[in-house]
């Protein structure tokens, strides 16, 4: 009797498993048929895998390219120029001069950390950590008038390092736990109302979202990654390192003589930085926003819920924006590759 009951339980479990995977397979098959023949975006060109499945296929984007069943990449030259005009004043020469004393103080602190490491022969040190710590102090000092000590940087780095795995499951969260779609819009709306209560704050919900994104992405992380990538490019190319070292030592007899005006007159160092930004963009991802209630891009209607984005990695290699120049050509010509 006991053996018969155990056998029946095993059969029931196996039957449930077969039925579950059968329904799951039929659901996916139905999605594939829908995406290929009935989806509103079925006519947009793109790889077969991107058209029939939710997996994103990374390829160089044209003006409009389907890289997933609900993800389209595009670029807008007018919007690019508009954003550049709005952000550029914060990084002009006058703004940098106002920050010069603080920047020099933090750079000297980083050099002091490097000197301490040099005094310990045989010790292997990740220079990225040293740079990140210094940039964290600089950005927090510029933002709040004081350095933020403690575990703040460690927690931020942990979040950034694990963001890819979290965002990879974003689509699954939409189905299993729609917390973000319910709660986040209400939080953003409340924040927008709070800002509008101040007489000097004229903003919209979209402005709040944009400002929040820029505050998180355009400060500590981008500067630390750019500096680390620049050192990486120079250290793996000793001939370019020698050129930059020679330029700096000829222009500045001592560390104290380095100024923003003097750095602006250099040729090779800015070229190295610009080329590093092109090859290794610090924000190598997409800025995505869901179209609502639907819009047209390049004459094609994009339905509600479709993610439209600009792929930075692809844009950095598009001939419309960048010239075909190698790192060596960039240094030999002594000019930026950015158009």
N, C-alpha and C positions, 0 to 999 in steps of 0.2 A: 504493500500500500504506500509506504514511504517512498519507495523507488519510483512508483507510478506518479506520485504527486510531484516529485522533483523533476521528472521528465516533462510533465505538463507545464511547470513553471518555466523550464528552459525553453520549451517550444513557444510559449507566450512571449517571452523576452525576445527571442529571435524574430518572431513575427512582427512585433512592434518595431524592432530595429529596421527590418526590411521595409516596412511600410513608411517609416520616417525617412529613410534615405531615398525611397522611391518618390515620395512627395517632394523632397528637397531637390532631387534631380529634375523632376517635372517642372518645378518652379523656376529653376535656372534655365532649362530648355525654353520655357515660355518667355523668359526675359530676353534670351538670345534672339528668338524669332521676332519679338516686339522691337528690340533695338535695331535689328537689321531691316525690317520691312514696314514698321508702323511708327517708329519714334519720330517726333517733330524734327529732329536734327539728322535724320537718316541720309539726307542729301549732301551733308557737309563732308568734304574729303578727309581721309585719315586712315591710319592703319586698321586692318581688319580686326585685330584683337581689341583695339580701342572702341570700335563700332559695336561689337557684339558682347562686350563684357565690361564690368566696372573697373578693370585694371587700367591704370594710366600708362601709356606708352610714351617714352621720352624720345622725341625727335625734334629737329629744328622746325620751328613754327613758321608757317607762311602768314599771310594777312589774317586768315581764319582757318584753324586746323582743329579737328576733333581729336582729342587725346584721351577721351574717356566718354562713357555714354552720357554724362551730364556735365562734362568739363570741356571748355573751349578756350584756346589761347589766342590772344590778339594783341595788337599794339596800336597806339594812337599817338602820332607825332605831335598833334596840337596839344593833347593832354600832357604829354611828356614835357613840352616847352612851358606849359602853364605851371606845372608842378616845380619845374626847375627855377622859374622866375620867382615863385613864392618862397622857396627854401633858400635860394642862393644868398640873399642878404645876410643871413645868419653866419655865413662862412666867408664873407669878404675880408679884405685886408684890415679894414678898420675894426671889425669885430674881433679878429684874431689878435690885433695889437692890444685891445682891452684885456684880453686874457693872457697876455704874454708872461707877466710876472708869475702868475699862478702855474702856468704850464712849465716854465723853467724850474720852479720849485719842485714840482712833481717829477720832472725828468731827472733832476739831480738825485732825488730819492731813489729812482729806479737804478741809476748808475751806481749809487751806494750799495744797493742790494746785489748788483752784478759783481762789484768789487769784493764783497764778502764771499760770494760763491767762488771767485777766482782764488781766494786765499785757502781754499780747501781742495788741494790736488786730488785727482782721482774720483771726485764726486760727480755723478751724473745728474744734471738738473734740466728740467723741462723749462726752456725759456718762455714758452707760452704762458706758464703759470706766473712767472715773474712779470711779464708784460701785462697780463690780465689784472694782477693785483695793483699795479701802478695805474692802469687806466681806470680801474674801479675807484681808486682814491681821487683821481683827477675829475672824473665825471660827477661823482657825488659832491665834490667840492664846488664845481661849477654850478651844479643844480641847487644845492642846499646851503652852500657857504661853509660846509664842514664835511670831513670825510666820514663815511659810514663804516665803522669798524664792526667786528663781530662776525656772525655767520651769514650776513646778507649776501655777499658775493658767492659763497659756497652754495647757498640755496639757489641763487639765480643760475649759476653754472649747471647745477644738477637739473634744473627745469629745462634749460636750453638743450643739454645733452640728451634728455629723454623726450624732448618735444616731438621728434620724428616718430617714435614709436607710439606716442599718444595720438598724434594727428593721423597716423596710419589707420587707427581704429575709429576715426571720426565718423565714417559712414555707418559703421556698425552701431555706434551710439545713437544715431538718428532713429534706428529701428527699436533698439532694446531699451534705451533710456533717453527720451527726448528732453532731458533737463535743460540743455542749452537753448533749444528753440522756445521753451516756455519761460525760463527765468531771465536769461541774459538780455533779451530785448526790453523787458520791464526795468531791469537795472540801468541800462543805458538811457532809457527814457527818463527815469527819475533823476539821473545825473545831469541830463540835459536841462531839465526843469530847474535844478539847483543852480546851474551856471547862469541860466537866463535871469535868475532873481537878482544877480548883481548888475548894477547900472552900466558897467563898462564891458560886460560880456555879451556880445551879440553872436550867438552860435546856433547851430542846428544839431540834430542827433548825428547826422553824418560827420559834422566837424568833430564832435566828441569822439566818435569811433576812430577817425583819422588821427586825431591828436593822441589818443591813447596808444594807437599802434606805433606812431612815430616815437613817442616817449620810450617805449619798450625796445624798439628795434634800432633806432638811430643814434643811440648813445654808447653805453659801455660795450655791448657785444660787438658792434660793428667796428669800433675803433680797435678793440683788442684783437679781433680776428684779422683786420687789415695790417696792423703792425706785425703780428706774428707771421702772416703770409709774406710780408715784405722781407723780413729777416730770413725766412725760409728760402725765398728766391735768391737773395744775395749770398747766403751761406752755401747753397748748392751750386752757385756760379761764381767761383772765386775771381774770375777775370772782371766780372761786373762789380763785385765788391771792391776791387782795387781801384776801379775808375771812380766810384762814388767816394771812397775814402780820400783819394787824391783831390777831388773837387772840394770836399769839405775842409780838408786841412790847408789847402791853398786859400780858401775864402775866409777861414776863421783861425787865427793863431791860437786861440784858447776857447774853452767851453764858455767862459763868461762873455766872449765877444759874439756869440751866436744870437742873432735877433731875427724877428719876423721879416724885416726889410731885407736883411742879407739872404735869408733862405729863399725869398721870392725871386732873387736874381740867379739862382742856380738853374742848371739845365738837366743834368743827369739824374739827380735825386727825384725831382718831380716826375721825370719820365719813368723811372723805376716804379714809383707809387702808382701812377696811372695804369701802367701795364699790368701790375699786380692786381689792381682792382678789376681790370678786364678779364684776366685769366682766372682769378679766384675771387669772385664777388662775395662779400661777406654775407649778403642775404641772397643765397642761391636757392630761392624758392619762389612761390607765386603769391602775390597779393590777391586774395580771392574775396569776392563779394557776391551774394546771391542776387540775381536780377529780380526785381519785384515792382510791378506785377508783370513784367515782360518788356522787352525792348528790341530794337533793331540794331544790328552791327553789320556794317558793310552790306546793307540791304537785305540781310537775312534776319527773320524774326527769331529771337531767342526766348523760349518759353520760361515761365516762372520756375524758379528752383535750379536753373542751370548756373554753374559756377563759371564765371568769365575771368580770365587772368592774363597777366603778361609774364612770360617766362624770362627771368633775368638772364639766366645762363645762355639762352638762345639769342636774346637781344644783344648781348655783349659780343656776339660773333656775326651779327648781321652787317653786311657791307653798307647798308644805308646809314649806319651810325659809326662804324669803326673801319679803319683802313687795315689792309692785310700786312701787318708788320710784326716781325718777331721781336723778342726781347732784345736781341743783339742789334737789330736794325734800329730799334727805338733808342738805344743808348748811343749808337754811332751818329745818328742824326741830331741827337740832343733836343728832341721836341716830343710833345705829347702825341699819342696815337689817337686821342679823342677828337672827334670832329665837332 
